């Protein structure tokens, strides 16, 4: 686990994201590390807007990060009084905890948007810790693929370009 920018920026309002293939496995190209990466999110073959009013399936942590940003925005919509630190807390503490991710990302899991948004809604009536706890009871983990060979034959779409950063 080598630090790389911007993943190694440690700040209360920064979320670092690893990419996964659907809700199944860490993507083969993804960054990860329990010291610097907070959560995992889908980042393979994400239909992305490109010039000419077209879409192209793109893969990368640069696709997983906006996935999480979308959830963060919906959290803020659900409770506009939440601070960036509280939004980050909800995202991290509402993940689907996964054995295969516990040594790869700080949270030990993959984002659960429905649970995170429910926690934000509940935080209007409960303190944040209780709201997150209640949301975990109310919203189930996301379904994983039943195909154990998910990486065999999946189109990874346009893969991320190599980083130009070096140590």
C-alpha positions as CSV (number, residue, x, y, z in Angstrom):
1,X,0.0,0.0,0.0
2,X,1.9,3.0,-1.3
3,X,0.4,6.5,-0.7
4,X,-0.7,8.3,-3.8
5,X,-2.4,11.7,-4.3
6,X,-5.2,12.5,-3.8
7,X,-6.0,9.3,-1.9
8,X,-3.6,10.0,0.9
9,X,-5.2,13.4,1.7
10,X,-6.6,12.9,5.2
11,X,-9.3,15.4,6.0
12,X,-12.6,15.4,7.7
13,X,-14.5,16.2,4.5
14,X,-12.6,13.8,2.1
15,X,-13.8,10.3,1.2
16,X,-11.5,8.0,-0.7
17,X,-13.2,5.4,-2.8
18,X,-12.1,2.0,-4.2
19,X,-13.9,0.6,-7.3
20,X,-15.8,-2.7,-7.4
21,X,-17.3,-4.8,-10.1
22,X,-21.0,-4.3,-9.3
23,X,-21.5,-5.2,-5.6
24,X,-19.3,-8.2,-5.9
25,X,-15.5,-7.9,-5.9
26,X,-12.8,-5.2,-5.9
27,X,-11.9,-4.2,-9.4
28,X,-8.6,-5.6,-10.6
29,X,-7.3,-2.0,-11.3
30,X,-8.6,-0.3,-8.1
31,X,-6.7,1.4,-5.4
32,X,-7.3,0.1,-1.9
33,X,-5.8,0.2,1.6
34,X,-7.2,0.3,5.1
35,X,-5.0,3.4,5.9
36,X,-6.1,5.6,3.0
37,X,-9.3,4.3,1.3
38,X,-12.6,4.8,3.1
39,X,-15.2,2.8,1.2
40,X,-15.8,0.7,-1.9
41,X,-18.4,1.5,-4.6
42,X,-19.3,0.2,-8.1
43,X,-16.8,1.5,-10.7
44,X,-16.7,-1.0,-13.6
45,X,-18.6,-0.4,-16.9
46,X,-20.4,2.6,-15.6
47,X,-22.4,4.4,-18.4
48,X,-20.7,7.8,-18.5
49,X,-21.6,10.9,-20.6
50,X,-19.1,11.7,-23.4
51,X,-19.1,14.5,-25.9
52,X,-21.7,14.4,-28.7
53,X,-24.6,13.5,-26.3
54,X,-23.3,9.9,-26.2
55,X,-22.6,7.4,-23.4
56,X,-19.6,5.1,-23.0
57,X,-19.1,2.4,-20.4
58,X,-16.1,3.6,-18.4
59,X,-14.3,1.9,-15.5
60,X,-12.1,3.4,-12.7
61,X,-12.1,4.8,-9.3
62,X,-13.0,8.0,-11.1
63,X,-16.4,6.3,-11.8
64,X,-16.8,5.0,-8.2
65,X,-16.1,8.4,-6.6
66,X,-19.1,10.1,-8.3
67,X,-21.2,7.2,-7.3
68,X,-20.4,8.0,-3.7
69,X,-20.8,11.8,-4.3
70,X,-24.3,11.1,-5.6
71,X,-25.1,9.3,-2.3
72,X,-23.6,12.2,-0.3
73,X,-25.8,14.7,-2.2
74,X,-28.9,12.6,-1.5
75,X,-27.9,12.5,2.2
76,X,-27.6,16.3,2.2
77,X,-31.0,16.6,0.5
78,X,-32.6,14.3,3.1
79,X,-31.2,16.4,6.0
80,X,-29.8,19.8,4.9
81,X,-28.5,20.4,8.5
82,X,-25.9,17.7,8.3
83,X,-22.3,18.8,8.1
84,X,-19.7,17.4,5.7
85,X,-18.2,15.4,8.6
86,X,-21.6,13.9,9.5
87,X,-22.3,13.0,5.8
88,X,-18.9,11.2,5.7
89,X,-19.8,9.4,8.9
90,X,-23.1,8.2,7.5
91,X,-21.5,7.0,4.2
92,X,-18.8,5.1,6.1
93,X,-21.0,3.7,8.9
94,X,-23.9,2.6,6.7
95,X,-21.8,0.3,4.3
96,X,-22.6,-3.3,3.7
97,X,-19.9,-4.9,5.9
98,X,-18.0,-7.5,3.9
99,X,-15.4,-10.0,4.9
100,X,-13.6,-9.6,1.6
101,X,-13.3,-5.8,2.0
102,X,-12.4,-5.6,5.7
103,X,-8.6,-5.6,4.9
104,X,-9.0,-3.4,1.8
105,X,-10.9,-0.3,2.9
106,X,-11.3,1.5,6.3
107,X,-15.0,0.9,6.6
108,X,-14.8,-2.8,5.7
109,X,-17.5,-2.5,3.2
110,X,-19.3,-1.2,0.1
111,X,-21.6,1.8,0.1
112,X,-25.3,1.2,0.6
113,X,-27.1,4.3,-0.7
114,X,-30.5,3.3,0.5
115,X,-29.3,2.8,4.0
116,X,-27.3,6.0,4.0
117,X,-30.2,8.1,2.8
118,X,-32.5,6.4,5.4
119,X,-29.9,7.2,8.1
120,X,-30.0,10.9,7.0
121,X,-33.8,10.9,7.1
122,X,-33.8,9.4,10.6
123,X,-31.2,11.9,11.8
124,X,-34.0,14.5,11.6
125,X,-35.5,12.8,14.7
126,X,-32.7,10.8,16.3
127,X,-29.1,11.5,17.1
128,X,-26.7,10.4,14.3
129,X,-25.4,7.2,15.9
130,X,-28.9,6.0,16.6
131,X,-30.1,7.0,13.2
132,X,-27.3,5.0,11.5
133,X,-28.0,2.0,13.8
134,X,-31.8,2.1,13.0
135,X,-31.1,2.4,9.3
136,X,-28.9,-0.8,9.6
137,X,-31.9,-2.6,11.1
138,X,-34.3,-1.3,8.4
139,X,-32.4,-1.6,5.2
140,X,-30.8,-4.9,4.1
141,X,-27.5,-5.4,2.4
142,X,-27.5,-5.1,-1.4
143,X,-27.7,-8.3,-3.3
144,X,-24.5,-9.6,-4.7
145,X,-24.2,-11.4,-8.0
146,X,-24.8,-15.2,-7.9
147,X,-22.2,-15.6,-10.6
148,X,-19.0,-16.6,-8.9
149,X,-17.1,-16.1,-12.2
150,X,-18.1,-12.4,-12.5
151,X,-14.6,-11.3,-13.7
152,X,-14.5,-13.9,-16.4
153,X,-16.1,-12.5,-19.5
154,X,-17.1,-9.1,-18.0
155,X,-16.4,-6.1,-20.2
156,X,-14.4,-3.7,-18.1
157,X,-15.3,-0.9,-20.5
158,X,-12.8,1.8,-21.1
159,X,-10.2,1.3,-18.4
160,X,-8.7,4.1,-16.4
161,X,-5.5,5.8,-17.7
162,X,-2.4,5.2,-15.7
163,X,-1.6,7.8,-13.1
164,X,1.0,10.4,-13.9
165,X,1.8,10.8,-10.2
166,X,4.9,9.2,-8.9
167,X,6.6,9.1,-5.5
